[in-house]
C-alpha cells in the first residue's frame, strides 16, 4: 500500500498591482515564501499570510499554499 508524506510547503501571496492601461484587466503580482512547516495548520498559515500582507505596498488578493508530497511504498 502506498503512503504519502508531505515534505515541503510554500506560501504564495497574490497581490493586486492595479489595472493595465491598455486592456483594463487587473494585474496580479505574487510573492512566495519557501520553508513553511508542513505541519502548520491552515489557520496558522492564514494568520502569517495576513501579517506579511500587511507589510506589502500592494493590497492582498488571494493566499495560496502549495504542498509537496513524497509517495512511497
C-alpha positions in Angstrom: 0.0 0.0 0.0 1.4 3.4 -1.0 2.0 6.1 1.7 2.1 9.8 1.1 4.2 12.1 3.3 4.2 15.9 3.0 7.8 17.1 2.8 7.7 20.7 1.9 5.2 23.6 1.8 5.2 27.0 0.2 3.1 30.1 0.9 2.2 32.4 -2.0 0.6 35.8 -1.7 -1.2 37.1 -4.8 -1.2 40.9 -4.7 -3.3 43.3 -6.8 -1.0 45.6 -8.8 -3.7 47.8 -10.4 -5.2 47.8 -13.8 -3.5 47.5 -17.2 -3.9 50.8 -19.0 -4.4 49.2 -22.4 -6.7 46.4 -21.6 -8.3 47.4 -18.3 -7.6 44.0 -16.8 -6.3 43.6 -13.3 -2.6 42.9 -13.0 -1.5 40.5 -10.2 1.9 40.1 -8.7 2.9 37.2 -6.5 5.4 36.8 -3.6 6.4 33.3 -2.5 7.8 32.1 0.8 9.5 28.7 1.0 10.2 26.5 4.0 6.7 26.7 5.5 6.4 24.0 8.1 4.5 21.1 6.5 2.8 20.5 9.8 1.4 24.1 10.0 -2.4 24.2 10.1 -4.4 26.3 7.6 -5.3 28.7 10.4 -1.6 29.2 11.2 -0.6 29.8 7.6 -3.5 32.2 7.1 -2.5 34.2 10.2 1.1 34.5 8.9 -0.1 35.4 5.4 -2.3 38.2 6.8 0.6 39.5 8.9 3.0 39.5 6.0 0.4 41.0 3.6 0.1 44.0 6.0 3.8 44.8 5.2 3.3 44.9 1.5 2.6 48.1 -0.5 0.0 46.3 -2.7 -3.4 45.0 -1.5 -3.8 41.3 -0.9 -6.0 39.5 -3.5 -5.5 35.8 -2.6 -3.5 33.4 -0.5 -2.2 30.0 -1.8 -0.4 27.2 -0.1 1.5 24.7 -2.3 2.4 21.4 -0.7 4.9 18.8 -2.0 4.4 15.2 -1.1 6.6 12.1 -1.4 4.8 8.9 -2.2 6.5 5.6 -1.2 5.5 2.0 -0.5 
